[in-house]
Amino acid sequence: MKLILDTANLDDIRYFNEYYPIAGVTTNPTILATEGGDVVELLKKIREIIGPFKEFHVQLTETKFDGMIAEAEAIVGLLGKNTYIKIPATDEGIKATKFLSSKGYLITTTAVLSSSQAMIASLAGAAYVAPYVSRLENICEDGVAIVADIQAIFDAAKTDTQVLAASFKTVRQVLSVALTGAGAATVSADVMYKLLEHLTTDRSVAMFEEDWKNAFGDVTLGELIAKTSK
């Protein structure tokens, strides 16, 4: 399962792009509004940081077909290939998805809250559908189960559309989605940190360092090897 970073914070993007195996970045109007400033320059900087080959998912702000098409063209013109246009699962959005996907645009259908919406989006040509796990659970639905249903539908249909699960609050949710066979998950910086951190790992590393220093002092293994090869 691919991991994608859900943020527009440049510091977070630089950090995770350098240290973690992220496949790209997702944004939405709320995320961009949180960062503020010159949105166009922000988007350009994000693309510059992650490079031309990683996925960059950017959501439309237009809500009607004609405006959606024009805005999608502008976004891809600004950010280049491997830019996915996020379009909500509405009737206007599905119409735009049909048109844009037929022209070769990469579409991520977002705000997906049912398996039937995901099926329609896939038939319309979406590259990804993004079901909202925590938002589903906040309305007493089983978010992970719906992701599993969507994945099962896609597997049965042998479609190229992938699940890009979104809206996570916990590591357990991410791992549960991974077990469904979903193709990708987009995760906030806070949850991304928690996927790797573990107190026992930190303690183990500290113990290794202490044991080494007690035996050999401050010299490293690499330095010892260098001495013997002279």
Backbone torsions as a table, in degrees:
resi	resn	phi	psi	omega
1	MET	NA	130.2	177.1
2	LYS	-75.2	144.6	173.6
3	LEU	-109.8	128.6	-179.6
4	ILE	-122.3	141.7	-176.0
5	LEU	-89.7	127.5	-176.3
6	ASP	-101.4	84.3	-178.4
7	THR	-168.1	163.6	169.8
8	ALA	-122.6	11.8	178.8
9	ASN	-76.5	119.2	-172.8
10	LEU	-64.8	-37.3	178.9
11	ASP	-63.4	-44.3	178.2
12	ASP	-63.8	-41.5	-178.9
13	ILE	-64.9	-43.0	177.7
14	ARG	-59.9	-45.9	-177.3
15	TYR	-62.7	-54.0	-175.2
16	PHE	-70.2	-31.2	177.0
17	ASN	-65.9	-32.1	-180.0
18	GLU	-80.3	-40.9	-169.6
19	TYR	-102.5	-28.3	-173.3
20	TYR	-109.7	155.0	179.5
21	PRO	-84.0	58.0	-179.3
22	ILE	-78.4	146.9	-179.5
23	ALA	-92.5	-7.2	-179.3
24	GLY	161.2	-160.5	-175.8
25	VAL	-135.9	141.1	170.7
26	THR	-116.7	147.1	174.5
27	THR	-135.5	168.5	170.3
28	ASN	-148.7	172.2	-177.7
29	PRO	-57.6	-36.1	179.0
30	THR	-66.2	-44.6	178.8
31	ILE	-61.2	-43.8	179.9
32	LEU	-67.2	-38.6	178.5
33	ALA	-64.8	-34.9	178.4
34	THR	-62.5	-39.7	179.5
35	GLU	-74.4	-34.4	178.5
36	GLY	67.8	-165.2	177.2
37	GLY	75.3	-156.3	-179.3
38	ASP	-80.9	103.0	-173.7
39	VAL	-65.1	-39.1	-179.2
40	VAL	-62.9	-45.5	178.3
41	GLU	-64.6	-36.4	178.2
42	LEU	-62.1	-46.3	178.9
43	LEU	-61.9	-41.2	178.9
44	LYS	-63.7	-39.3	179.4
45	LYS	-67.1	-38.7	177.6
46	ILE	-61.0	-46.3	178.3
47	ARG	-61.4	-38.5	178.9
48	GLU	-63.4	-41.0	-178.4
49	ILE	-67.0	-47.4	-174.4
50	ILE	-83.4	-14.7	178.5
51	GLY	85.5	175.2	-173.2
52	PRO	-79.0	-12.9	-171.4
53	PHE	-100.7	-16.9	179.1
54	LYS	-85.3	155.7	-178.2
55	GLU	-71.8	139.0	175.4
56	PHE	-132.5	113.3	-176.8
57	HIS	-102.7	119.5	-176.1
58	VAL	-126.5	129.6	-174.2
59	GLN	-90.8	141.7	175.4
60	LEU	-69.2	149.4	171.7
61	THR	-104.5	-18.0	174.6
62	GLU	-71.8	149.7	-177.4
63	THR	-119.6	-6.2	179.0
64	LYS	-114.1	153.3	-169.9
65	PHE	-51.1	-55.8	-175.2
66	ASP	-60.0	-43.7	178.7
67	GLY	-65.4	-38.3	178.4
68	MET	-60.9	-43.7	-178.3
69	ILE	-63.7	-47.3	-179.2
70	ALA	-63.1	-41.4	-178.7
71	GLU	-68.8	-39.6	177.4
72	ALA	-60.6	-43.5	178.4
73	GLU	-61.6	-40.1	-179.6
74	ALA	-67.0	-41.4	-178.8
75	ILE	-63.8	-47.9	-179.8
76	VAL	-66.8	-35.5	175.9
77	GLY	-62.4	-34.3	179.7
78	LEU	-77.6	-41.8	-167.7
79	LEU	-108.2	-9.8	172.6
80	GLY	81.6	-167.7	-178.2
81	LYS	-63.7	163.8	-177.1
82	ASN	63.1	23.9	172.6
83	THR	-102.6	122.4	-179.4
84	TYR	-100.2	130.7	178.9
85	ILE	-89.9	117.6	178.7
86	LYS	-85.6	124.5	-177.7
87	ILE	-130.5	126.5	-179.9
88	PRO	-63.0	155.4	-178.6
89	ALA	-81.3	69.7	175.9
90	THR	-118.6	172.5	179.0
91	ASP	-63.6	-43.4	176.6
92	GLU	-64.0	-37.3	179.6
93	GLY	-65.6	-40.8	178.5
94	ILE	-67.7	-39.1	176.2
95	LYS	-59.8	-45.0	179.0
96	ALA	-65.6	-37.9	178.6
97	THR	-62.5	-44.9	177.3
98	LYS	-56.4	-47.9	-176.5
99	PHE	-67.8	-51.2	-174.9
100	LEU	-66.4	-41.1	179.7
101	SER	-64.4	-32.8	178.0
102	SER	-68.2	-20.5	178.4
103	LYS	-95.5	4.4	177.2
104	GLY	94.3	4.8	177.7
105	TYR	-75.0	147.4	177.6
106	LEU	-92.0	120.7	-173.6
107	ILE	-116.3	134.3	170.1
108	THR	-112.8	112.1	177.0
109	THR	-78.8	120.8	-174.4
110	THR	-112.2	173.8	-176.9
111	ALA	57.9	39.7	178.2
112	VAL	-85.6	124.9	-176.8
113	LEU	-127.4	10.5	175.6
114	SER	-153.5	156.8	178.5
115	SER	-69.0	-28.6	178.5
116	SER	-69.0	-38.0	174.8
117	GLN	-61.0	-42.2	179.7
118	ALA	-63.0	-40.3	179.4
119	MET	-63.3	-45.3	179.0
120	ILE	-62.1	-43.7	-179.6
121	ALA	-62.0	-41.2	178.6
122	SER	-62.8	-44.6	178.7
123	LEU	-63.9	-27.5	178.9
124	ALA	-79.4	-10.1	175.9
125	GLY	108.6	12.7	-180.0
126	ALA	-64.2	140.0	174.3
127	ALA	-77.8	-36.0	178.1
128	TYR	-133.8	153.0	162.9
129	VAL	-122.4	141.4	-174.5
130	ALA	-117.2	90.9	174.4
131	PRO	-75.9	142.7	-175.6
132	TYR	-96.4	102.7	-172.4
133	VAL	-66.3	-57.2	-176.4
134	SER	-66.9	-37.1	179.3
135	ARG	-64.4	-36.2	174.9
136	LEU	-63.8	-42.5	-178.9
137	GLU	-69.1	-27.2	177.3
138	ASN	-71.3	-16.6	175.6
139	ILE	-110.6	28.1	174.2
140	CYS	65.2	27.9	171.6
141	GLU	-103.1	158.5	177.4
142	ASP	-92.1	97.0	-174.8
143	GLY	-60.4	-43.5	-179.2
144	VAL	-66.5	-38.7	179.2
145	ALA	-64.2	-37.6	178.5
146	ILE	-68.2	-38.8	173.9
147	VAL	-59.4	-43.5	179.3
148	ALA	-62.3	-40.4	177.8
149	ASP	-62.5	-44.3	179.8
150	ILE	-61.6	-45.1	-179.9
151	GLN	-62.7	-38.9	178.9
152	ALA	-64.7	-40.3	177.3
153	ILE	-62.1	-45.1	-179.3
154	PHE	-65.5	-40.6	179.0
155	ASP	-63.3	-42.6	-179.2
156	ALA	-65.4	-37.7	-178.6
157	ALA	-82.8	-11.0	-176.0
158	LYS	54.1	41.0	178.9
159	THR	-80.6	157.5	175.3
160	ASP	-84.2	-11.0	179.6
161	THR	-64.4	136.7	179.1
162	GLN	-111.8	155.3	173.0
163	VAL	-85.3	127.9	171.5
164	LEU	-116.5	85.2	-176.1
165	ALA	-66.1	143.9	-174.6
166	ALA	-140.2	174.9	176.8
167	SER	63.5	72.6	179.3
168	PHE	-112.7	142.0	174.3
169	LYS	-113.5	-20.9	-174.8
170	THR	-136.2	157.5	174.0
171	VAL	-63.3	-39.0	-179.7
172	ARG	-57.5	-40.3	178.0
173	GLN	-61.4	-43.4	-179.7
174	VAL	-62.6	-46.0	-179.6
175	LEU	-65.6	-37.7	178.5
176	SER	-64.9	-39.1	176.5
177	VAL	-66.2	-39.7	178.2
178	ALA	-58.3	-36.9	-179.3
179	LEU	-69.3	-16.6	177.6
180	THR	-78.5	-13.0	-175.7
181	GLY	89.9	10.6	178.8
182	ALA	-57.4	145.3	-175.5
183	GLY	-74.1	-28.0	-175.1
184	ALA	-160.0	159.4	173.3
185	ALA	-138.7	137.0	174.6
186	THR	-106.0	128.3	-164.5
187	VAL	-131.5	139.2	176.9
188	SER	-66.3	163.6	179.6
189	ALA	-60.1	-41.3	-178.6
190	ASP	-59.9	-46.8	-179.4
191	VAL	-71.4	-35.5	179.0
192	MET	-60.3	-43.7	176.1
193	TYR	-55.8	-44.8	-174.1
194	LYS	-69.8	-21.1	178.0
195	LEU	-64.0	-27.7	-176.6
196	LEU	-104.0	-34.6	-172.3
197	GLU	-71.8	143.4	175.3
198	HIS	-156.4	128.0	-176.3
199	LEU	-58.6	-40.0	-178.4
200	THR	-67.5	-33.3	174.7
201	THR	-62.1	-46.2	179.0
202	ASP	-59.5	-42.6	179.5
203	ARG	-65.5	-39.3	179.8
204	SER	-64.2	-43.5	179.2
205	VAL	-62.6	-42.8	178.7
206	ALA	-62.3	-38.4	178.6
207	MET	-65.9	-42.8	177.7
208	PHE	-58.4	-45.3	-179.1
209	GLU	-63.4	-42.6	-179.4
210	GLU	-64.9	-45.4	-179.8
211	ASP	-62.7	-40.6	179.2
212	TRP	-63.8	-47.7	-178.2
213	LYS	-64.3	-36.7	178.0
214	ASN	-63.4	-31.8	-177.9
215	ALA	-90.0	-37.9	-170.1
216	PHE	-125.9	-2.3	-178.3
217	GLY	77.9	-149.1	-174.2
218	ASP	-86.7	-4.3	-180.0
219	VAL	-69.8	142.6	178.9
220	THR	-95.3	164.8	177.5
221	LEU	-61.3	-39.7	178.6
222	GLY	-60.9	-38.9	178.8
223	GLU	-68.2	-37.8	177.1
224	LEU	-63.7	-41.8	178.2
225	ILE	-63.4	-41.3	-179.7
226	ALA	-62.0	-37.5	180.0
227	LYS	-65.5	-40.0	-177.3
228	THR	-74.0	-20.1	-177.6
229	SER	-91.4	-2.6	179.8
230	LYS	-78.4	NA	NA
